[in-house]
Amino acid sequence: NNDISCWQSSTFKISKLIIFNWLVFSFFVFFHTTIVASNTGFNNINNIFGISIREANSVVKDNYGFIWVSSKTGILRLTDDDYRIYQLPYETANVISVKLIYENSKLVALSNNGQIFNYNEISDRFELIINLSKEMNDNHLVTNEMLLDTEGNYWLASSTGILKYNNKNE
């Protein structure tokens, strides 16, 4: 009987020690996380430049070092000390989101409703390449992602399946 109470007493002491160690460890992890998090800084581009870009959909960086940000209201091009906002020449206005793709030194914007725009460096603007929902006569077409291959093909994930488009006029 004495052995059992001695065993229970030592088990209780070990349990208390484990709980105490866990609490001390948790405190240090929380304290360290708080210190590390407080050293992290975020800068709001809207506040820095005095602009209002909301609901950004994608961000890409080109070979010149420009940062491009897409939203349904336009495309923002950023440098360290300057910005420019580009409007997309939509054919249909039911746009919810716009994604940017930068591949093979080419910047392309894709709207969720199938409009594809290429950035023209010479004229410094985005130009409509094709409105897939109009060409396919599908007002409910939804495009999600796009890839550009080295042969100039546009590969799109859409609500109708995988689409492949090639603009021979480029």
Salt bridges, closest charged atoms under 4 A:
GLU91 OE1 - LYS134 NZ 3.59
ASP124 OD1 - ARG77 NH1 3.61
ASP124 OD2 - ARG84 NH1 2.06
GLU127 OE2 - ARG125 NE 3.30
GLU145 OE2 - LYS99 NZ 2.70
GLU170 OE1 - LYS106 NZ 2.47
